[in-house]
Amino acid sequence: MKRVKAVFVKREGGGVELRDVEVPTIHEGEILVRMKACGIDGTDIEKAYGKPITPPMLGHEVVGEVVESKSPEYEVGDRVFVHHHVFCGKCYYCLHDSYTMCPLFLKTTIEPCGLAEFFRVPKINIDRGAALKLSPNLSWEDAVFIAPAACVLKALRRVDFKAGDTVSLVGVGPTGSLFIKLLKFLGAALVFVADLSEFRLKMAKKLGADIVINPIQTDFGEICRRATDGIGVDIGILGTPTAKPIQTLLQTIRRGGKICIFGAPEKGEKV
């Protein structure tokens, strides 16, 4: 049996390690994919540092090429984006739009993980539409942004974002950058951004943010209120992996406005 490389969380003490594993055997209705690119997101970093809040597999923003298929829907050579988890669509949580709370969600995943040379996509994932065929014009590097961009779009729907809204954002990491791009594309009137990193603030401006602020140097809330005739922004987004800046964000939001806590604070952290 051919053996290939895959990256796993170390069993003790945090960190990651490269292991030799067997190429997964696929069954009826499944596909085998050669990984072409895989994003690294915040949950992967948490696992690498020994602080996992999700299952310990690595790599789920993954795209690749089908090299074996036992599904009539896919052929060898198809370019696909694969989501690692799927929901049932029938339970209480699914019917209330809380798909990640579905009991099926964490029971479904690709094998052995996304950060592997080859991975198996189970039949349940195929049946639930978790393998999307990609346009030949879309690069592998761009395609790995499908998953994080989808998360950002879902968050904006949750807070009922509409064209013409004003928005404040604290934290300009990779996800914060996606928020800026999508907010401007979808018609945000003003996007205010706060971060402690001058490099990230310059990047935010380049991506289309209207006003960028270092909150240590300038009062972020005052700037947002002044630019909105004293009202404050319609929506505030916390894009940091800690809840500590939430007071800074709250000072920017108008009465009746909405807040999106998008980052994943450490377990036990209090607001």
Summary of the structure (lengths in Angstrom):
residues: 271
radius of gyration: 20.5
end to end distance: 51.4
largest distance: 68.1
contacts: 864
relative contact order: 0.12
helix: 27%
strand: 27%
